[in-house]
């Protein structure tokens, strides 16, 4: 009977913290795996750009006309809808 509160606390912790975090990580991985040339993204550093090349681990990101940088796929935080970069300008 003394273990029941501990088991209930672990169950509550799982459903309130661990499970949602695992779901977000799964969605983030699916989004980075689905990246393709022409997608517009925001990185963890706050850079906004268009994907020009996609590799296994790295992507090329055009952040200004004629300016490309290499980044890890994991640094991509948000996938923007098409045309969002032009709308920001």
C-alpha atoms as an extended CHARMM CRD file, in Angstrom:
* protein
*
        89  EXT
         1         1  UNK       CA              0.0000000000        0.0000000000        0.0000000000  PROA      1               0.0000000000
         2         2  UNK       CA              2.9550000000        2.3220000000        0.6130000000  PROA      2               0.0000000000
         3         3  UNK       CA              4.0870000000        2.0310000000       -3.0260000000  PROA      3               0.0000000000
         4         4  UNK       CA              0.7400000000        3.1080000000       -4.4740000000  PROA      4               0.0000000000
         5         5  UNK       CA              1.3830000000        6.8900000000       -4.1800000000  PROA      5               0.0000000000
         6         6  UNK       CA              4.8040000000        6.5010000000       -5.8100000000  PROA      6               0.0000000000
         7         7  UNK       CA              3.3240000000        4.4960000000       -8.6910000000  PROA      7               0.0000000000
         8         8  UNK       CA              0.5630000000        7.0790000000       -9.1510000000  PROA      8               0.0000000000
         9         9  UNK       CA              3.1180000000        9.9180000000       -9.1470000000  PROA      9               0.0000000000
        10        10  UNK       CA              5.2000000000        8.1510000000      -11.8080000000  PROA      10              0.0000000000
        11        11  UNK       CA              2.1010000000        7.5650000000      -13.9330000000  PROA      11              0.0000000000
        12        12  UNK       CA              1.1270000000       11.2320000000      -13.6420000000  PROA      12              0.0000000000
        13        13  UNK       CA              4.6830000000       12.3100000000      -14.4910000000  PROA      13              0.0000000000
        14        14  UNK       CA              4.6660000000       10.0750000000      -17.5580000000  PROA      14              0.0000000000
        15        15  UNK       CA              1.3950000000       11.4330000000      -18.9570000000  PROA      15              0.0000000000
        16        16  UNK       CA              2.0880000000       15.0960000000      -18.1610000000  PROA      16              0.0000000000
        17        17  UNK       CA              5.7760000000       15.4060000000      -19.0610000000  PROA      17              0.0000000000
        18        18  UNK       CA              7.4390000000       12.4360000000      -20.7250000000  PROA      18              0.0000000000
        19        19  UNK       CA              4.7710000000       11.4520000000      -23.2520000000  PROA      19              0.0000000000
        20        20  UNK       CA              4.2200000000       14.9660000000      -24.7240000000  PROA      20              0.0000000000
        21        21  UNK       CA              7.9810000000       15.4910000000      -24.9850000000  PROA      21              0.0000000000
        22        22  UNK       CA              8.3780000000       12.2060000000      -26.8710000000  PROA      22              0.0000000000
        23        23  UNK       CA              5.5350000000       13.2000000000      -29.2110000000  PROA      23              0.0000000000
        24        24  UNK       CA              7.1820000000       16.5790000000      -29.9840000000  PROA      24              0.0000000000
        25        25  UNK       CA             10.5360000000       14.8790000000      -30.6470000000  PROA      25              0.0000000000
        26        26  UNK       CA              8.8660000000       12.4070000000      -33.0220000000  PROA      26              0.0000000000
        27        27  UNK       CA              7.1330000000       15.2460000000      -34.9270000000  PROA      27              0.0000000000
        28        28  UNK       CA             10.4310000000       17.1960000000      -35.1650000000  PROA      28              0.0000000000
        29        29  UNK       CA             12.2530000000       14.1580000000      -36.5640000000  PROA      29              0.0000000000
        30        30  UNK       CA              9.5120000000       13.5460000000      -39.1290000000  PROA      30              0.0000000000
        31        31  UNK       CA              9.7000000000       17.1960000000      -40.2160000000  PROA      31              0.0000000000
        32        32  UNK       CA             13.4960000000       17.1490000000      -40.6380000000  PROA      32              0.0000000000
        33        33  UNK       CA             13.3410000000       13.8440000000      -42.5280000000  PROA      33              0.0000000000
        34        34  UNK       CA             10.7650000000       15.3100000000      -44.9280000000  PROA      34              0.0000000000
        35        35  UNK       CA             12.8230000000       18.4220000000      -45.7820000000  PROA      35              0.0000000000
        36        36  UNK       CA             13.3080000000       18.9520000000      -49.4880000000  PROA      36              0.0000000000
        37        37  UNK       CA             14.7610000000       21.5000000000      -51.8720000000  PROA      37              0.0000000000
        38        38  UNK       CA             12.7040000000       24.7040000000      -51.9760000000  PROA      38              0.0000000000
        39        39  UNK       CA             11.2820000000       24.4580000000      -48.4380000000  PROA      39              0.0000000000
        40        40  UNK       CA             11.3730000000       27.6630000000      -46.4060000000  PROA      40              0.0000000000
        41        41  UNK       CA             12.5100000000       27.2010000000      -42.8140000000  PROA      41              0.0000000000
        42        42  UNK       CA             13.4590000000       28.9420000000      -39.5810000000  PROA      42              0.0000000000
        43        43  UNK       CA             16.5100000000       27.5690000000      -37.7530000000  PROA      43              0.0000000000
        44        44  UNK       CA             17.1690000000       27.3510000000      -34.0400000000  PROA      44              0.0000000000
        45        45  UNK       CA             19.4970000000       30.3540000000      -34.4250000000  PROA      45              0.0000000000
        46        46  UNK       CA             16.6370000000       32.4120000000      -35.8610000000  PROA      46              0.0000000000
        47        47  UNK       CA             17.8570000000       32.3950000000      -39.4610000000  PROA      47              0.0000000000
        48        48  UNK       CA             15.1500000000       32.3550000000      -42.1260000000  PROA      48              0.0000000000
        49        49  UNK       CA             15.9890000000       30.8500000000      -45.4860000000  PROA      49              0.0000000000
        50        50  UNK       CA             15.2300000000       28.4950000000      -48.3450000000  PROA      50              0.0000000000
        51        51  UNK       CA             16.6600000000       24.9720000000      -48.5310000000  PROA      51              0.0000000000
        52        52  UNK       CA             18.8070000000       24.5670000000      -51.6580000000  PROA      52              0.0000000000
        53        53  UNK       CA             20.4160000000       21.1460000000      -51.0220000000  PROA      53              0.0000000000
        54        54  UNK       CA             19.5130000000       18.2940000000      -48.7020000000  PROA      54              0.0000000000
        55        55  UNK       CA             22.0240000000       15.6880000000      -47.5320000000  PROA      55              0.0000000000
        56        56  UNK       CA             21.9820000000       12.9560000000      -44.9240000000  PROA      56              0.0000000000
        57        57  UNK       CA             23.0460000000       15.1910000000      -42.0340000000  PROA      57              0.0000000000
        58        58  UNK       CA             23.4600000000       18.6820000000      -43.5300000000  PROA      58              0.0000000000
        59        59  UNK       CA             21.3820000000       21.0790000000      -45.5990000000  PROA      59              0.0000000000
        60        60  UNK       CA             22.3560000000       24.1470000000      -47.6180000000  PROA      60              0.0000000000
        61        61  UNK       CA             20.2970000000       27.1590000000      -46.7050000000  PROA      61              0.0000000000
        62        62  UNK       CA             20.0540000000       30.2930000000      -48.8520000000  PROA      62              0.0000000000
        63        63  UNK       CA             19.6620000000       33.1640000000      -46.3830000000  PROA      63              0.0000000000
        64        64  UNK       CA             20.1020000000       35.9700000000      -48.9500000000  PROA      64              0.0000000000
        65        65  UNK       CA             20.3940000000       36.0290000000      -52.7290000000  PROA      65              0.0000000000
        66        66  UNK       CA             23.7600000000       34.4150000000      -53.5050000000  PROA      66              0.0000000000
        67        67  UNK       CA             24.5140000000       33.6050000000      -49.8420000000  PROA      67              0.0000000000
        68        68  UNK       CA             24.3340000000       29.9480000000      -48.8190000000  PROA      68              0.0000000000
        69        69  UNK       CA             25.3280000000       28.3530000000      -45.5350000000  PROA      69              0.0000000000
        70        70  UNK       CA             25.6320000000       24.7320000000      -44.4230000000  PROA      70              0.0000000000
        71        71  UNK       CA             23.6360000000       23.6790000000      -41.3710000000  PROA      71              0.0000000000
        72        72  UNK       CA             22.7530000000       20.4730000000      -39.6160000000  PROA      72              0.0000000000
        73        73  UNK       CA             19.2550000000       19.2260000000      -40.2850000000  PROA      73              0.0000000000
        74        74  UNK       CA             18.5970000000       19.1810000000      -36.5670000000  PROA      74              0.0000000000
        75        75  UNK       CA             19.0020000000       22.9620000000      -36.4230000000  PROA      75              0.0000000000
        76        76  UNK       CA             15.8020000000       23.4090000000      -38.4470000000  PROA      76              0.0000000000
        77        77  UNK       CA             13.0890000000       24.3670000000      -36.0280000000  PROA      77              0.0000000000
        78        78  UNK       CA             10.0570000000       25.3950000000      -38.0990000000  PROA      78              0.0000000000
        79        79  UNK       CA              8.8790000000       24.6990000000      -41.6260000000  PROA      79              0.0000000000
        80        80  UNK       CA              7.2440000000       27.7910000000      -43.1360000000  PROA      80              0.0000000000
        81        81  UNK       CA              4.5050000000       27.8170000000      -45.7720000000  PROA      81              0.0000000000
        82        82  UNK       CA              5.6050000000       28.5600000000      -49.3520000000  PROA      82              0.0000000000
        83        83  UNK       CA              6.0390000000       32.2830000000      -50.0210000000  PROA      83              0.0000000000
        84        84  UNK       CA              6.4360000000       33.2010000000      -46.3490000000  PROA      84              0.0000000000
        85        85  UNK       CA              9.8870000000       34.7330000000      -46.8870000000  PROA      85              0.0000000000
        86        86  UNK       CA              8.5650000000       37.1510000000      -49.5210000000  PROA      86              0.0000000000
        87        87  UNK       CA              5.6780000000       38.0840000000      -47.2440000000  PROA      87              0.0000000000
        88        88  UNK       CA              8.1650000000       38.9720000000      -44.4600000000  PROA      88              0.0000000000
        89        89  UNK       CA             10.1420000000       41.3280000000      -46.6730000000  PROA      89              0.0000000000
